[in-house]
Amino acid sequence: MAILPCFSIFCSLILSLSVKVSLAADTVTPASFIRDGEKLVSFSQRFELGFFSPGKSKSRYLGIWFRQVPDTVVWVANRDRPISDHNAVLTISNKGNLVLLNQTNGTIWSTNVFSEVKNPVAQLRDDGNLVIRDNSSGNTTESYLWQSFDYPTDTLLQGMKMGWDLKNRLERYLSSWQSDDDPSPGKFTSRLEIKVIPKMCIFNGSVKFACSGQWNGAAFVSAISYTNFLYEQYLVENQDEISYWYEPFNRPSIMTLKLNPSGLLTRQIWNNNGNDWDLVFSFPDEYCGKYGYCGANTICSPDQKPICECLEGFKLKSKFNQTGPIKCERSHSSECIGGHQFIKLDNIRAPDFIEVFLNKSMNLQQCAAECLKNCTCRAYANSNVTEGSGCLMWFGDLLDANRPTRNFTGQSVYIRVPASETGKRKLLWILVILVLPLVLLPSFYIFCRRRRNCKEKETENMETDQDLLAFDINMGITTRTNEFGEVNGDGKDKGKDSWLPLFSLASVAAATENFSMQCKLGEGGFGPVYKGRLLNGQEVAVKRLSSQSGQGLEEFKNEMMLIAKLQHRNLVKLLGCCVEQGEKILILEYMPNKSLDVFLFDPTKKRLLGWQARVTIIEGIAQGLLYLHQYSRFRIIHRDLKASNVLLDMDMNPKISDFGLARMFGGDELQGNTKRIVGTYGYMSPEYALDGLFSIKSDVFSFGILMLETLSGKKNTGVYNADSFNLLGYAWDLWKDDKFHELIDPVITQDEISLPVLVRYINVALLCVQDNAADRPTMSDVVSIINSERLELPSPKEPAFIKGINVKNSSHSNDGMSNLCSVNDVTVSLVYPR
């Protein structure tokens, strides 16, 4: 763009006189400028605009970044025209264009405003949008003459739109950097593909690299499910625009959607506590996420082997391949000979819209009938997944269909197949039903005979150990473990056999990549825990007894024998063990969401635990404890119930774990005592911590603490006001002052909360943590109370441990109490003389 001679003279004069402007402003006017080293700062100091050099590069660029995270550049002006020195200047011309000038007043970059502007001003807004507006026309979106949000680089900020401005024929899309050191446009772009139904696609040049599923009214099909707890997604489709954008539920959150130089689209949220980015999700996956990875007329299943299979109605033509593309051909010669039917494929990402027909007014039955009439129609499905309406029909090859992983949500698609194939399926099932009993009965007889023979022999030869890699969690294996006998309440061997799969050390090491750090999930008082992967893709948790552990062989035997006897949906399942070469290893079911404390006490992840999720977790823990106390074969007291010992499965259901400190009693025994005090500070009942007395009421106390932590998102060991010793004291003070609603975690919105349930839960929690064990309810009472709205609850008495402890005056005195401390919620074990 040509610059007026008077304007050039004016800029030269400014440079020569080295006139400075205030750096506190968020605007640039024709009378001001920004030099290298100076910045524009948005009004709330959220974003900055200035000059920077990316990575190892010495070139200078004009960009926008988070003021809190200056290394994260979200927009670049002159991305393909770098500046070689520090003499560039940014200003705005009288005609209303932002202009980036070099030291000879040559234009490096400028905007494209063509209309006459009376009073132009450029402003950096608090959402990161750099806008040009007419200052005499106010400060509304209608007054914007140009905005950086219309020209994204590699990052989509909250409120920033991707897609098409149909009125101005403008496409907004992401373009990756060339590299971390070079912000010039790279190979990859991410665009909103608006063919038929909008979907998000990544392109490598002009070639599709990866695509999401279609928009379903709330998200793109195959979008990670838990993201809805962090942000809300929008897609508008009208005559003016077809646009996608997102808004975090927590407005102050720093969140980005970024296209990396490698073509990976990542969503990240800034963790203020960890001072780093937390990855919410990345796309595409290694295999099935890539466009058409398996080829035409196939389905890609990342959790299966082989991952590529032919769709129904097709058969394999090319050589079998475990992890790569295959070729499939129709299993019948003509599409129009004989009758046809449809086979329903549930929870899949629909094929790409290459040759499709869309009718939004048809229902699914009409869609099926229409597809059946046309011999070239290969498949059909609802076009509106959320409402179950509309009709999509596919013609020609079906490309890019896949089964989403367990973290994703798909849709149902109906695939056309010859009626003969469905008939063959029915015949096959009939044969299976007829033949299966003939096969199973002799097998069952042989199995029973062999099991009885094994019971009559002592077998300590380790060569009979099972191979963990070949283990199937869903089938299970019965192998005699005669290394230990049953453990009674005093930890003594009863000399009885227990039946558990016994695995070889070599197979356990192979499953955990030789106990590598990459497979390590964490470490507790028992020792490290690793993730193991089996040949069938299943995952297990491998708990290895550490030789330096304060908990030793007794706890290992105790946990192995206890869990082996327990079967409940809210208890972690023991799959087997390994006792080879002095090792003591437990194989447990793997919990993908780790422990409750990981979510509860993390300021970012706790947002994933809404009100209903916390109610489900509390109820699940209560059911698990009730089973231990009342319905299991033996009465079991856990003695170390805490947030880190409650694991969460894929659906965030709680499972009680870590039974190394548990004690077993007969059905009529209710309590015991010990000289060895074990447990976690902040969760121990007073009678147990001070006098070594434990009972089912000790677990009830721990459960009460856990309830308060789950509702508040706070640790019991923290101090939350000057008058309270811990969370327990804080909750008691709020209850007395009728301010109980202030206890709820601030990340939970008031709209989610059921106030009567909240009152009942806090009441129950305070009843559980009363000082006198006799005053506390049993877990049977607790379950009845939390599941009933009609029961009238007693008023709780003052809890224990709310104002600190004076041991000399305490009714639960013990000389060793001053040593009882574990500030990190680590299980402690103390021996007190009597």
TABELHU-V350358 format. One record per residue. N is the residue number from 0. RES is the residue in one small letter. NEAR is the number of other C-alpha atoms within 10 Angstrom. Layout:
BEGIN
n res near
N RES NEAR
N RES NEAR
END
This chain:
BEGIN
n res near
0 m 12
1 a 7
2 i 12
3 l 11
4 p 9
5 c 9
6 f 14
7 s 16
8 i 12
9 f 13
10 c 22
11 s 15
12 l 12
13 i 15
14 l 18
15 s 9
16 l 9
17 s 10
18 v 10
19 k 13
20 v 14
21 s 12
22 l 14
23 a 13
24 a 14
25 d 22
26 t 20
27 v 21
28 t 19
29 p 19
30 a 14
31 s 16
32 f 25
33 i 22
34 r 20
35 d 17
36 g 11
37 e 18
38 k 20
39 l 23
40 v 25
41 s 23
42 f 16
43 s 10
44 q 15
45 r 19
46 f 26
47 e 25
48 l 24
49 g 20
50 f 24
51 f 22
52 s 18
53 p 18
54 g 11
55 k 9
56 s 11
57 k 14
58 s 17
59 r 22
60 y 25
61 l 23
62 g 18
63 i 27
64 w 20
65 f 18
66 r 16
67 q 15
68 v 15
69 p 13
70 d 13
71 t 14
72 v 22
73 v 21
74 w 25
75 v 23
76 a 21
77 n 18
78 r 20
79 d 14
80 r 14
81 p 19
82 i 20
83 s 12
84 d 12
85 h 16
86 n 15
87 a 24
88 v 22
89 l 22
90 t 23
91 i 23
92 s 19
93 n 18
94 k 15
95 g 27
96 n 25
97 l 25
98 v 22
99 l 23
100 l 21
101 n 18
102 q 14
103 t 11
104 n 18
105 g 15
106 t 16
107 i 19
108 w 20
109 s 18
110 t 18
111 n 13
112 v 14
113 f 10
114 s 10
115 e 11
116 v 19
117 k 14
118 n 15
119 p 23
120 v 25
121 a 25
122 q 22
123 l 25
124 r 20
125 d 16
126 d 15
127 g 25
128 n 20
129 l 22
130 v 21
131 i 27
132 r 25
133 d 19
134 n 16
135 s 12
136 s 13
137 g 11
138 n 12
139 t 9
140 t 11
141 e 9
142 s 15
143 y 18
144 l 20
145 w 20
146 q 18
147 s 19
148 f 20
149 d 20
150 y 19
151 p 22
152 t 26
153 d 28
154 t 23
155 l 24
156 l 22
157 q 20
158 g 17
159 m 20
160 k 23
161 m 25
162 g 26
163 w 23
164 d 17
165 l 14
166 k 9
167 n 9
168 r 10
169 l 13
170 e 20
171 r 23
172 y 20
173 l 26
174 s 27
175 s 25
176 w 23
177 q 17
178 s 16
179 d 13
180 d 14
181 d 20
182 p 26
183 s 18
184 p 18
185 g 19
186 k 17
187 f 27
188 t 26
189 s 27
190 r 20
191 l 21
192 e 17
193 i 16
194 k 11
195 v 15
196 i 15
197 p 21
198 k 22
199 m 20
200 c 20
201 i 28
202 f 18
203 n 15
204 g 11
205 s 10
206 v 10
207 k 16
208 f 21
209 a 24
210 c 25
211 s 23
212 g 27
213 q 28
214 w 22
215 n 21
216 g 15
217 a 14
218 a 21
219 f 20
220 v 25
221 s 26
222 a 22
223 i 19
224 s 13
225 y 14
226 t 16
227 n 15
228 f 15
229 l 18
230 y 16
231 e 14
232 q 17
233 y 15
234 l 20
235 v 13
236 e 13
237 n 8
238 q 9
239 d 13
240 e 18
241 i 20
242 s 22
243 y 23
244 w 17
245 y 20
246 e 17
247 p 19
248 f 14
249 n 11
250 r 10
251 p 8
252 s 17
253 i 19
254 m 24
255 t 21
256 l 21
257 k 23
258 l 25
259 n 21
260 p 21
261 s 14
262 g 23
263 l 19
264 l 24
265 t 17
266 r 20
267 q 17
268 i 18
269 w 18
270 n 18
271 n 14
272 n 9
273 g 10
274 n 10
275 d 12
276 w 16
277 d 16
278 l 13
279 v 17
280 f 15
281 s 16
282 f 19
283 p 20
284 d 12
285 e 9
286 y 17
287 c 26
288 g 21
289 k 18
290 y 22
291 g 25
292 y 24
293 c 28
294 g 22
295 a 21
296 n 26
297 t 29
298 i 27
299 c 30
300 s 20
301 p 21
302 d 15
303 q 16
304 k 15
305 p 14
306 i 20
307 c 26
308 e 26
309 c 21
310 l 22
311 e 21
312 g 20
313 f 17
314 k 17
315 l 16
316 k 13
317 s 11
318 k 9
319 f 14
320 n 15
321 q 13
322 t 17
323 g 15
324 p 20
325 i 21
326 k 20
327 c 20
328 e 17
329 r 17
330 s 16
331 h 15
332 s 8
333 s 10
334 e 18
335 c 13
336 i 10
337 g 9
338 g 11
339 h 17
340 q 16
341 f 21
342 i 16
343 k 15
344 l 16
345 d 12
346 n 19
347 i 23
348 r 25
349 a 28
350 p 23
351 d 21
352 f 20
353 i 14
354 e 13
355 v 18
356 f 15
357 l 19
358 n 14
359 k 12
360 s 11
361 m 17
362 n 17
363 l 17
364 q 12
365 q 13
366 c 22
367 a 22
368 a 10
369 e 15
370 c 23
371 l 19
372 k 11
373 n 12
374 c 14
375 t 15
376 c 21
377 r 23
378 a 26
379 y 28
380 a 26
381 n 25
382 s 25
383 n 18
384 v 18
385 t 13
386 e 10
387 g 14
388 s 18
389 g 19
390 c 24
391 l 25
392 m 24
393 w 23
394 f 18
395 g 14
396 d 15
397 l 23
398 l 20
399 d 27
400 a 27
401 n 27
402 r 24
403 p 24
404 t 18
405 r 14
406 n 12
407 f 16
408 t 18
409 g 23
410 q 22
411 s 16
412 v 23
413 y 20
414 i 20
415 r 24
416 v 23
417 p 21
418 a 14
419 s 14
420 e 17
421 t 16
422 g 11
423 k 11
424 r 12
425 k 12
426 l 12
427 l 12
428 w 12
429 i 12
430 l 11
431 v 11
432 i 11
433 l 11
434 v 11
435 l 11
436 p 11
437 l 10
438 v 10
439 l 11
440 l 11
441 p 11
442 s 12
443 f 11
444 y 11
445 i 12
446 f 12
447 c 12
448 r 11
449 r 11
450 r 14
451 r 11
452 n 10
453 c 13
454 k 12
455 e 8
456 k 8
457 e 10
458 t 13
459 e 12
460 n 7
461 m 15
462 e 8
463 t 13
464 d 21
465 q 22
466 d 18
467 l 29
468 l 23
469 a 12
470 f 18
471 d 15
472 i 16
473 n 7
474 m 6
475 g 12
476 i 16
477 t 13
478 t 18
479 r 20
480 t 21
481 n 17
482 e 12
483 f 17
484 g 17
485 e 18
486 v 21
487 n 16
488 g 16
489 d 11
490 g 14
491 k 13
492 d 14
493 k 11
494 g 11
495 k 10
496 d 15
497 s 19
498 w 16
499 l 20
500 p 22
501 l 27
502 f 27
503 s 20
504 l 23
505 a 14
506 s 20
507 v 24
508 a 16
509 a 17
510 a 24
511 t 23
512 e 16
513 n 14
514 f 19
515 s 12
516 m 11
517 q 10
518 c 18
519 k 17
520 l 14
521 g 13
522 e 13
523 g 17
524 g 18
525 f 22
526 g 18
527 p 17
528 v 22
529 y 24
530 k 25
531 g 27
532 r 20
533 l 20
534 l 13
535 n 14
536 g 14
537 q 17
538 e 20
539 v 23
540 a 23
541 v 29
542 k 26
543 r 21
544 l 23
545 s 19
546 s 14
547 q 10
548 s 13
549 g 14
550 q 21
551 g 18
552 l 16
553 e 14
554 e 19
555 f 22
556 k 21
557 n 27
558 e 21
559 m 26
560 m 23
561 l 21
562 i 19
563 a 16
564 k 14
565 l 19
566 q 15
567 h 14
568 r 14
569 n 24
570 l 23
571 v 25
572 k 20
573 l 24
574 l 25
575 g 25
576 c 27
577 c 27
578 v 18
579 e 16
580 q 9
581 g 9
582 e 14
583 k 20
584 i 24
585 l 24
586 i 26
587 l 23
588 e 19
589 y 22
590 m 21
591 p 16
592 n 16
593 k 19
594 s 22
595 l 23
596 d 21
597 v 16
598 f 20
599 l 25
600 f 17
601 d 15
602 p 15
603 t 18
604 k 17
605 k 20
606 r 19
607 l 19
608 l 23
609 g 17
610 w 23
611 q 13
612 a 13
613 r 19
614 v 18
615 t 14
616 i 23
617 i 23
618 e 18
619 g 20
620 i 23
621 a 23
622 q 22
623 g 21
624 l 26
625 l 22
626 y 22
627 l 23
628 h 26
629 q 16
630 y 14
631 s 15
632 r 15
633 f 20
634 r 22
635 i 28
636 i 27
637 h 24
638 r 26
639 d 25
640 l 29
641 k 28
642 a 25
643 s 19
644 n 19
645 v 23
646 l 25
647 l 23
648 d 17
649 m 13
650 d 12
651 m 20
652 n 22
653 p 30
654 k 24
655 i 26
656 s 23
657 d 23
658 f 23
659 g 24
660 l 20
661 a 19
662 r 24
663 m 21
664 f 19
665 g 12
666 g 14
667 d 8
668 e 12
669 l 15
670 q 14
671 g 16
672 n 13
673 t 15
674 k 13
675 r 12
676 i 22
677 v 22
678 g 25
679 t 23
680 y 21
681 g 23
682 y 26
683 m 25
684 s 30
685 p 25
686 e 21
687 y 21
688 a 25
689 l 21
690 d 21
691 g 20
692 l 18
693 f 24
694 s 23
695 i 25
696 k 26
697 s 27
698 d 26
699 v 29
700 f 29
701 s 24
702 f 25
703 g 26
704 i 26
705 l 25
706 m 27
707 l 24
708 e 24
709 t 26
710 l 24
711 s 22
712 g 24
713 k 22
714 k 22
715 n 23
716 t 17
717 g 15
718 v 16
719 y 17
720 n 12
721 a 8
722 d 12
723 s 19
724 f 19
725 n 22
726 l 25
727 l 29
728 g 23
729 y 22
730 a 27
731 w 23
732 d 18
733 l 14
734 w 19
735 k 10
736 d 9
737 d 10
738 k 12
739 f 18
740 h 17
741 e 12
742 l 21
743 i 22
744 d 20
745 p 12
746 v 18
747 i 19
748 t 11
749 q 12
750 d 8
751 e 10
752 i 15
753 s 11
754 l 12
755 p 9
756 v 15
757 l 19
758 v 14
759 r 18
760 y 21
761 i 23
762 n 21
763 v 25
764 a 27
765 l 24
766 l 24
767 c 31
768 v 31
769 q 23
770 d 21
771 n 17
772 a 20
773 a 9
774 d 14
775 r 24
776 p 20
777 t 21
778 m 24
779 s 15
780 d 12
781 v 23
782 v 20
783 s 12
784 i 19
785 i 19
786 n 12
787 s 11
788 e 12
789 r 7
790 l 11
791 e 9
792 l 12
793 p 9
794 s 10
795 p 19
796 k 16
797 e 18
798 p 20
799 a 18
800 f 21
801 i 19
802 k 14
803 g 11
804 i 14
805 n 12
806 v 15
807 k 10
808 n 8
809 s 11
810 s 14
811 h 17
812 s 17
813 n 17
814 d 13
815 g 15
816 m 17
817 s 10
818 n 8
819 l 16
820 c 14
821 s 15
822 v 11
823 n 9
824 d 18
825 v 15
826 t 20
827 v 17
828 s 17
829 l 14
830 v 12
831 y 16
832 p 8
833 r 8
END
